Amino acid sequence: MNKKILITASIFGLLAVILGAFGAHALKELITVEVQQTFETGVRYQMYHAILLLFIGSSTYIQQKTKKVLYYLIVSGIILFSGSIYGLATNLLTTFDFKMIGFVTPIGGLLLILAWGVMIANFLKMESKNDNQ
């Protein structure tokens, strides 16, 4: 599972850099500054959570069962949150009306929030070898 998490994290990080460059350069003349900022929000959250997946995949402080839950929450959250933002930001450039699926953006955000909550719960349950840690 760790390898799968780390590879997925790397792919999401790579795509965040590519999409960030695409948004900053290729979309610059095609969408408004406000919409560019929205697109950048999707990129930023994708990168934040790619880095979080790198941490999860390499951490020995998170149980394997919890890693699996976190993996699916974060991957689903990135796809729904960032993916829908990309679609909504470029809506005028496509024939598909992404506004029809705009309701998934907050669902994706909720999944990302839940992932952080699950991780907090994991750390709270963690037994420390020394009470001073």
C-alpha positions in Angstrom: 0.0 0.0 0.0 2.9 2.4 0.8 4.3 2.1 -2.7 0.8 2.7 -4.2 0.3 5.8 -2.0 3.8 7.2 -2.9 3.3 6.7 -6.6 -0.2 8.3 -6.5 1.3 11.2 -4.6 4.0 11.7 -7.2 1.5 11.6 -10.0 -0.7 14.2 -8.3 2.3 16.4 -7.6 3.5 16.1 -11.3 0.0 16.9 -12.5 -0.3 19.9 -10.1 2.9 21.4 -11.6 1.7 20.8 -15.2 -1.7 22.2 -14.5 -0.3 25.1 -12.6 1.9 26.0 -15.6 -1.0 25.4 -18.0 -3.2 27.7 -15.9 -0.5 30.4 -15.7 0.4 30.4 -19.3 -2.0 28.7 -21.7 -5.2 29.8 -20.0 -3.9 33.4 -19.3 -5.5 34.9 -22.4 -8.6 32.7 -22.4 -10.1 33.2 -18.9 -10.5 36.1 -16.5 -8.0 36.8 -13.7 -10.7 35.8 -11.2 -11.2 32.4 -12.9 -7.5 31.9 -13.1 -7.3 32.4 -9.3 -10.1 29.7 -8.9 -8.1 27.4 -11.2 -5.0 28.0 -9.0 -7.0 27.1 -5.9 -7.6 23.7 -7.4 -3.9 23.3 -8.2 -2.8 24.5 -4.7 -5.1 22.0 -2.9 -4.0 19.2 -5.2 -0.4 19.9 -4.4 -1.1 20.2 -0.7 -2.7 16.8 -0.7 -0.1 15.2 -2.9 2.5 16.2 -0.2 0.2 14.8 2.4 0.0 11.5 0.6 3.9 11.5 0.5 3.9 11.9 4.2 1.3 9.2 4.7 3.0 6.7 2.4 6.3 7.1 4.2 5.1 7.4 7.8 5.5 4.6 10.3 3.1 6.5 12.7 0.0 5.7 10.7 -1.5 2.2 10.8 -1.8 0.4 7.4 -5.6 0.1 7.8 -5.8 3.9 8.4 -3.5 4.6 5.4 -5.9 2.8 3.2 -8.8 4.9 4.4 -6.8 8.1 4.1 -5.7 7.1 0.6 -9.2 6.7 -0.7 -10.5 9.8 1.1 -7.7 12.0 -0.3 -7.7 10.6 -3.9 -11.5 10.9 -4.1 -11.3 14.4 -2.5 -8.7 15.6 -5.0 -10.6 14.3 -8.0 -13.9 15.8 -6.8 -12.6 19.1 -5.4 -9.7 20.0 -7.7 -11.1 18.2 -10.7 -14.4 20.0 -10.5 -12.7 23.3 -10.0 -10.6 22.7 -13.2 -13.8 21.9 -15.0 -15.7 24.9 -13.7 -12.8 27.3 -14.3 -12.6 26.2 -18.0 -16.3 25.8 -18.4 -16.6 28.5 -21.1 -13.8 26.7 -23.2 -15.6 23.4 -23.4 -18.9 22.0 -24.8 -19.7 20.2 -21.6 -21.5 22.3 -18.9 -19.4 21.6 -15.8 -21.9 23.7 -13.8 -24.1 20.6 -13.7 -21.5 18.8 -11.6 -20.5 21.8 -9.5 -22.2 20.2 -6.5 -19.3 17.7 -6.2 -16.8 20.5 -5.2 -17.9 20.7 -1.6 -18.2 16.9 -1.4 -14.6 16.7 -2.4 -13.7 19.3 0.1 -15.5 17.4 2.8 -13.6 14.2 1.9 -10.3 16.1 2.3 -11.5 17.5 5.7 -12.5 13.9 6.7 -9.0 12.7 5.8 -7.4 15.2 8.1 -9.8 14.2 10.9 -9.0 10.5 10.4 -5.3 11.3 10.6 -5.9 13.3 13.8 -7.8 10.4 15.3 -5.0 8.1 14.4 -2.5 10.3 16.2 -4.7 10.7 19.2 -4.9 6.9 19.6 -1.2 6.5 19.1 0.5 5.2 22.2 3.7 7.1 23.1 6.6 5.3 24.6 7.4 8.2 26.7 4.8 10.6 28.2 7.1 13.6 27.4 6.8 13.0 23.6 
